[in-house]
Amino acid sequence: MNKQYTGKQVIKAGEILLEENINDPEFDAAMDILSYWRFSHEIPLGKALEILRGTTLEIDSDAIFAKRLKRYPSIVNKLKRFRKMKLKNMQDIGGCRAIVSTPKKLQKVVRALRKRPEFKNSKGKIRFKDYITQPKEDGYRSYHLVGQFRDEYNELKDIELQVRTHLQHDWATAVEIVDLFTGQALKSNQGNQDWEKFFSFVSKQFAVMESIHLFNTLPYPRKLHEYINKIHENNDTIESCHETQTITKKLEVVNVFNAFTHSLNIVDGKIEENSLEGYVLVEVDIEKSIVKTTFFKQDDNKEAEKMYIEAEKKSAGQSNLVIALVSTTAVGGIKDAYPNYFADSTEFLRHLLIVTETPVKTHKSIFHNLFFPN
């Protein structure tokens, strides 16, 4: 890829994109600069994923991997939230992820990655966010590391790596599905308060599940049994479980998610059969209830990025359209790595069912029954 734009031009493009005046010729030019800048992270992103895969597979042979270049709406939203940030300095334009089976394996992967020189700056400091030990207020849990990897001009580019468990991934996927179908922005703490409470409560319950030894390997009846025992160890967890059950019922969560899943028609049903590595351009039209997927071989990455930016230009300003260019180690894993684009909340609901099926008696309900018997 030829060097077409300077750092100042990249910064200026970010400022133009913030204005979101999609009919202005400047906007179209800014989108082209965004495409250039985003694609300049492709080689560094590939190097980061290679390290993430090599490190993780030694610890968890069943891990799932994915990489992506940040979507235009996500870039704009981040620039809006952090007004001092410049497009040129955004550290997660390129991002890759490992999804592992247990919190213990996650910690092992993180320890191994933190030893690598790519994640240490000139002063030996590591840029990271530990949302496992300190979850975000909305309940988000994951571990983020930012490393620097060289591009084709030997310049360093920031790439963000995320390591999360399957349960943490299921939770994050469910948030994105609700955002996708309802037009909320729960990921940015801009959404319906009841839905915000719901996800915050569920995150705590999933954390309880993950505190149970080998929880992910247990059959469903045993999972339920162990969770019930764990919940009843103290009054706080009993109350927390009860609150989750109450808000789940109020929002009719199961019905809502099932409606989302059944509403989408996946146009290209062959995606699961393709075992080649490469890219998939995912186009979701909520209004028409359609998911369209276009596959590109690994060597066709320039063509993929070209179609990606053209699709984003067309979708700019249309909240019913979601465009993403995603990649996994095998295309058959796209739905595992990015179930949100296919409205697949199966695993999330399976574990939510454990919470809703747990019989709990809170102090409040006991008090009520004592003094206000039927």
C-alpha positions in Angstrom: 0.0 0.0 0.0 1.4 3.4 -1.0 1.7 6.2 1.5 -1.0 8.5 0.4 -1.8 10.7 3.4 0.1 12.5 6.1 -0.6 12.2 9.8 -2.1 15.7 9.7 -4.5 14.6 7.0 -5.6 11.6 9.0 -6.3 13.9 12.0 -8.3 16.3 9.9 -10.3 13.4 8.4 -11.3 12.4 11.9 -12.5 15.9 12.6 -14.6 15.9 9.4 -16.1 12.5 10.2 -17.2 13.9 13.5 -19.4 16.4 11.7 -21.2 13.5 10.0 -22.3 15.7 7.1 -22.6 12.8 4.7 -23.6 14.9 1.7 -20.5 17.0 1.8 -17.7 16.1 -0.7 -15.3 16.5 2.2 -17.0 13.6 4.0 -16.4 11.3 1.1 -12.8 12.2 0.9 -12.5 11.8 4.7 -13.9 8.3 4.4 -11.2 7.4 1.8 -8.5 8.6 4.3 -10.2 6.6 7.0 -10.0 3.5 4.7 -6.3 4.2 4.0 -5.5 4.7 7.7 -7.5 1.7 8.8 -6.0 -0.6 6.2 -2.4 0.5 7.2 -3.1 -1.5 10.4 -3.7 -4.8 8.5 -0.1 -6.1 8.6 0.5 -5.1 12.3 -2.9 -6.7 13.1 -1.8 -9.9 11.4 1.4 -10.0 13.5 -0.5 -9.4 16.7 -3.0 -12.2 16.0 -0.1 -14.5 15.2 1.4 -13.8 18.7 -2.0 -14.1 20.4 -2.7 -17.4 18.7 0.7 -18.9 19.4 0.6 -17.9 23.0 -3.0 -18.9 23.7 -3.0 -22.3 21.9 -0.2 -23.5 24.2 -2.7 -22.9 27.1 -6.1 -23.6 25.6 -6.1 -25.7 22.4 -9.9 -25.0 21.9 -9.6 -21.2 22.0 -11.5 -19.2 19.3 -9.7 -16.2 17.6 -10.9 -13.3 15.7 -9.6 -10.0 14.3 -11.2 -6.9 13.0 -10.6 -3.4 11.7 -12.8 -0.9 13.7 -16.1 0.1 12.1 -16.7 3.6 11.0 -19.6 4.2 13.5 -17.5 2.9 16.4 -14.7 5.2 15.4 -17.0 8.2 15.3 -18.7 7.3 18.6 -15.3 7.0 20.3 -14.1 10.4 18.9 -17.3 11.9 20.3 -16.8 10.4 23.7 -13.2 11.4 24.0 -13.0 14.8 22.4 -9.3 15.2 22.9 -8.6 12.0 21.1 -7.4 12.1 17.5 -8.0 9.5 14.8 -4.3 9.1 14.3 -3.8 8.2 18.0 -6.7 5.8 18.5 -5.2 2.6 19.9 -7.8 0.1 18.8 -8.2 0.7 15.0 -7.0 -2.8 14.7 -8.0 -5.4 17.3 -7.9 -9.1 17.8 -9.4 -11.4 20.4 -8.9 -14.8 22.0 -11.9 -16.5 23.6 -10.8 -19.1 26.2 -12.7 -21.7 28.3 -11.9 -20.6 31.9 -10.8 -17.6 33.9 -7.7 -19.6 35.0 -6.6 -20.1 31.4 -7.3 -16.4 30.7 -4.9 -15.4 33.5 -2.3 -17.7 32.1 -2.6 -16.2 28.7 -2.4 -12.7 30.1 0.7 -13.5 32.1 2.4 -14.9 29.1 1.5 -12.0 26.8 2.7 -9.4 29.4 6.2 -10.8 29.3 6.5 -10.1 25.6 8.4 -7.0 24.4 5.6 -5.8 22.0 3.5 -4.8 25.0 6.2 -2.7 26.8 6.9 0.9 26.0 10.4 2.5 26.1 10.1 2.8 29.9 9.1 -0.8 30.3 5.5 0.0 31.1 2.6 -2.1 29.9 -0.6 -0.5 28.5 -3.5 -2.6 29.8 -7.1 -2.5 31.2 -8.0 -5.3 33.6 -11.8 -5.4 33.4 -11.8 -8.8 35.1 -10.6 -7.6 38.4 -12.4 -4.3 38.0 -15.4 -4.8 35.7 -16.8 -1.7 34.0 -19.9 -0.2 35.6 -22.1 -1.8 33.0 -20.7 -5.3 33.8 -18.3 -5.6 30.9 -15.5 -8.1 31.8 -12.4 -8.8 29.6 -8.7 -8.2 29.7 -7.2 -5.6 27.2 -3.6 -5.2 26.2 -2.2 -2.7 23.7 0.9 -3.6 21.8 3.0 -2.0 19.0 3.6 -3.9 15.8 5.5 -2.7 12.7 3.8 -2.0 9.3 5.2 -2.4 5.8 7.1 0.9 6.3 8.6 -0.3 9.6 6.5 2.2 11.5 4.8 1.1 14.7 1.1 0.8 14.9 -1.0 0.3 18.1 -3.1 -2.9 18.1 -5.4 -3.9 20.9 -5.6 -7.5 22.1 -8.6 -8.8 24.1 -8.7 -12.0 26.1 -12.1 -13.1 27.5 -13.9 -16.3 28.5 -16.8 -17.8 26.7 -19.2 -16.5 29.3 -17.8 -13.0 29.1 -18.0 -13.3 25.3 -21.7 -14.4 25.5 -22.5 -11.5 27.8 -20.8 -8.9 25.5 -22.5 -10.4 22.4 -25.9 -10.1 24.1 -25.3 -6.4 24.8 -24.4 -5.8 21.1 -27.5 -7.7 19.9 -29.8 -5.5 22.0 -27.9 -2.4 20.7 -28.2 -3.6 17.1 -31.9 -4.3 17.2 -33.2 -1.5 19.5 -30.9 1.4 18.4 -29.6 1.8 21.9 -25.9 2.4 22.8 -25.6 0.3 25.9 -21.9 -0.3 25.1 -21.4 3.4 25.5 -23.6 3.7 28.6 -26.4 5.3 26.6 -29.4 3.2 26.8 -32.6 2.2 28.7 -32.0 2.0 32.4 -33.7 -1.3 32.8 -31.6 -2.9 30.2 -28.5 -1.4 31.8 -29.5 -2.9 35.1 -30.3 -6.2 33.5 -26.8 -6.6 32.0 -25.1 -5.3 35.1 -27.0 -7.9 37.2 -26.3 -10.8 34.8 -22.6 -10.0 34.6 -22.4 -10.5 38.4 -24.3 -13.9 38.1 -21.9 -15.0 35.3 -19.0 -14.1 37.6 -20.5 -16.3 40.3 -20.7 -19.1 37.8 -17.1 -18.7 36.8 -16.0 -18.9 40.4 -17.2 -22.5 40.5 -14.4 -25.0 39.8 -14.5 -26.4 36.3 -18.0 -24.9 35.8 -17.7 -24.9 32.0 -17.1 -28.6 31.9 -20.2 -29.6 33.9 -23.5 -30.9 32.4 -26.4 -28.5 32.7 -28.1 -30.2 35.8 -24.8 -30.1 37.6 -24.2 -26.5 36.6 -27.6 -25.6 38.1 -26.9 -27.5 41.3 -23.5 -25.9 41.8 -24.8 -22.4 41.1 -27.7 -22.8 43.5 -25.3 -23.9 46.2 -23.0 -21.0 45.5 -25.8 -18.4 45.4 -27.0 -19.5 48.9 -23.7 -19.0 50.5 -24.6 -15.5 51.6 -27.5 -13.0 51.6 -25.9 -10.6 49.1 -25.7 -13.2 46.3 -29.3 -14.4 47.0 -30.6 -10.8 46.7 -28.5 -10.3 43.5 -29.9 -13.4 41.9 -33.5 -12.4 42.9 -32.9 -8.9 41.3 -31.7 -10.5 38.1 -34.8 -12.8 38.0 -37.1 -9.8 38.5 -35.6 -7.6 35.8 -35.4 -10.5 33.4 -39.1 -11.1 33.8 -40.0 -7.4 33.5 -38.1 -7.1 30.2 -39.3 -10.5 28.9 -35.7 -11.0 27.9 -36.1 -14.6 26.6 -38.9 -13.7 24.3 -37.1 -10.5 23.1 -33.9 -12.4 22.2 -35.8 -15.2 20.5 -37.7 -12.7 18.4 -34.4 -11.1 17.3 -33.0 -14.5 16.3 -36.0 -15.5 14.3 -36.3 -12.2 12.6 -33.1 -12.4 10.6 -32.7 -14.2 7.3 -29.1 -15.1 6.5 -28.8 -14.7 2.8 -25.5 -16.6 2.3 -26.0 -19.9 4.1 -22.7 -21.3 2.8 -20.6 -19.4 5.2 -20.3 -22.3 7.6 -19.1 -24.7 4.9 -16.1 -22.5 4.0 -12.9 -23.6 5.8 -10.5 -21.2 4.1 -8.9 -18.4 6.0 -9.9 -14.9 4.9 -12.3 -12.1 5.5 -16.1 -11.8 5.6 -17.9 -8.6 4.8 -21.1 -8.7 6.9 -24.0 -6.5 6.0 -27.0 -6.4 8.4 -30.2 -4.7 7.4 -32.5 -4.6 10.5 -35.3 -3.0 8.5 -35.3 -5.8 5.9 -34.3 -8.5 8.5 -31.4 -9.6 6.3 -27.8 -10.6 6.9 -25.6 -10.7 3.8 -22.1 -12.2 3.9 -19.4 -11.8 1.2 -16.2 -13.9 1.6 -12.7 -12.8 0.5 -9.6 -15.0 0.4 -6.7 -13.8 2.6 -4.8 -12.5 -0.5 -7.8 -10.4 -1.5 -7.6 -8.1 1.6 -7.3 -4.9 -0.5 -10.4 -5.7 -2.4 -12.2 -6.5 0.9 -11.2 -3.1 2.4 -12.3 -1.4 -0.8 -15.8 -3.0 -0.7 -15.9 -2.4 3.1 -15.4 1.4 2.8 -17.9 1.7 -0.1 -20.5 -0.2 1.9 -19.9 2.1 4.9 -20.3 5.2 2.7 -23.7 3.9 1.5 -24.8 3.1 5.1 -23.6 6.3 6.7 -26.5 8.0 8.5 -28.7 4.9 8.3 -29.1 3.3 11.7 -30.8 0.2 10.3 -27.7 -0.8 8.5 -24.6 -2.4 10.1 -21.5 -3.1 8.1 -18.4 -5.0 9.4 -15.4 -6.6 7.9 -14.4 -9.5 10.2 -11.9 -12.3 10.1 -11.3 -15.4 12.1 -8.7 -18.2 11.9 -11.2 -20.1 9.9 -14.3 -18.7 8.2 -16.4 -21.4 9.8 -15.8 -19.7 13.1 -17.3 -16.4 12.1 -20.6 -17.2 13.9 -18.7 -18.3 17.0 -16.5 -15.2 17.1 -19.2 -12.7 16.0 -22.6 -14.2 16.9 -24.0 -10.7 17.4 -24.2 -10.1 13.7 -26.4 -13.2 13.4 -28.5 -12.4 16.5 -27.3 -15.7 18.0 -27.9 -15.5 21.8 -28.1 -19.3 22.3 -25.3 -19.6 24.9 -26.2 -16.4 26.7 -29.8 -17.6 27.2 -28.7 -21.1 28.2 -26.7 -19.6 31.1 -29.4 -17.0 31.9 -31.8 -19.9 32.3 -29.6 -21.2 35.2 -30.2 -17.9 37.0 -34.0 -17.8 36.3 -34.5 -21.4 37.3 -32.8 -21.0 40.7 -35.2 -21.0 43.6 -34.4 -18.1 45.9 -36.0 -16.8 49.0 -34.8 -13.3 49.9 -35.1 -11.7 53.3 -37.6 -9.3 51.8 -39.8 -12.2 50.6 -39.5 -14.0 53.9 -40.5 -10.8 55.8 -43.4 -10.3 53.4 -44.7 -13.8 53.8 -44.5 -13.6 57.6 -46.4 -10.4 58.0 -48.6 -10.5 54.9 -49.6 -14.2 54.5 -52.0 -15.1 51.6 
